[in-house]
Each structure stands twice: as C-alpha cells, then as structure tokens.
Amino acid sequence: MTVYIDPPTWPGHGRMWSHLVSDASLGELHLFAERLGCPRRAFERDHYDVPAERYADAVALGAVEVDSRELVSRLTAAGLRRRKRG
C-alpha cells in the first residue's frame, strides 16, 4: 500500500497543484490526506489536489514521488481510477 504524488505542474486558482492517490484504497488515501491536513473538499473522485507549497510535506509523510503518467498508471492498475463524466 502506497500513496503517490505527482509534481505540482497543474495550474488552477492562481497556484500550482499536485495530485495525491493511493494504490490500495480510497480509505488509505483519506487517512493520509487527513494526516497531511488536506481538507475533504480537496478530494475529487479518485485523488486529492495538493497545493505546491504542501508537496514537500506530503513526501516527508511518505508519499512517493512519481510523474503524472506513472501516477495515473498506478491508480488505474489499482482499479481506483474514476474519470470525469462528460
């Protein structure tokens, strides 16, 4: 069971963001995000949006740094990927 984070390269609301995901369960992800201090409103379908200034904190807590492609691959392999409906 591992939590992954991609680099803060996603712009939004005047800042840059990372995505935080689990390869095991959403429960694990929610617990990690709570320890990190992420508000529940930062959860979107299958990941948490984490502002750039919290990236190092997430890594210090044990999140594994991966690129965005690897993050999506691990999320999909775990069966936790939830795409936007369009």
C-alpha positions in Angstrom: 0.0 0.0 0.0 1.5 3.2 -1.1 0.4 6.8 -1.6 1.8 8.6 -4.7 2.1 12.3 -5.6 3.0 13.9 -8.9 4.9 17.2 -9.4 2.9 20.4 -8.9 2.5 21.2 -12.6 -1.3 21.6 -12.7 -2.4 25.3 -12.7 -5.6 26.4 -11.0 -6.9 29.3 -8.9 -3.6 31.2 -9.2 -1.4 28.4 -7.9 0.1 25.1 -9.0 -1.2 21.7 -7.8 -0.2 18.1 -7.4 -2.4 15.0 -7.3 -2.3 12.6 -4.4 -3.5 9.0 -5.0 -3.4 5.6 -3.3 -2.6 2.2 -5.0 -4.7 0.3 -2.4 -7.9 2.1 -1.3 -9.6 5.4 -1.0 -9.7 4.8 2.7 -5.9 4.8 2.8 -5.9 7.9 0.7 -8.3 9.7 3.0 -6.3 8.8 6.1 -3.1 10.1 4.5 -4.7 13.3 3.4 -6.1 13.9 6.9 -2.6 13.4 8.3 -1.3 15.9 5.7 -4.0 18.4 6.7 -5.9 18.3 3.3 -9.5 19.4 3.6 -12.0 16.9 2.3 -13.2 19.4 -0.3 -9.7 18.9 -1.9 -10.9 15.3 -2.9 -12.0 14.9 -6.5 -13.4 11.4 -7.5 -10.1 9.5 -7.0 -7.4 11.9 -5.9 -6.7 14.9 -3.7 -5.5 18.2 -5.1 -2.5 19.3 -3.1 -1.1 22.8 -3.5 2.6 23.2 -4.4 3.5 24.5 -1.0 2.4 21.2 0.6 4.3 18.9 -1.8 7.4 18.6 0.4 5.1 17.9 3.4 3.4 15.0 1.5 6.8 13.5 0.6 8.0 13.9 4.2 4.9 11.9 5.4 5.8 9.1 2.9 4.1 9.9 -0.4 6.2 8.5 -3.3 7.2 11.0 -6.0 6.2 9.9 -9.5 5.5 11.6 -12.7 1.9 12.2 -13.8 1.8 9.3 -16.2 3.0 6.8 -13.6 0.5 8.2 -11.1 -2.4 7.5 -13.5 -1.0 4.1 -14.4 -0.8 3.1 -10.7 -4.3 4.5 -10.0 -5.7 2.6 -12.9 -3.9 -0.7 -12.1 -5.4 -0.5 -8.6 -8.9 -0.2 -10.1 -9.5 3.2 -8.4 -9.4 5.5 -11.5 -12.7 7.5 -11.7 -12.9 9.5 -14.9 -15.0 12.7 -15.3 -18.3 12.1 -16.9 -18.7 14.2 -20.0 
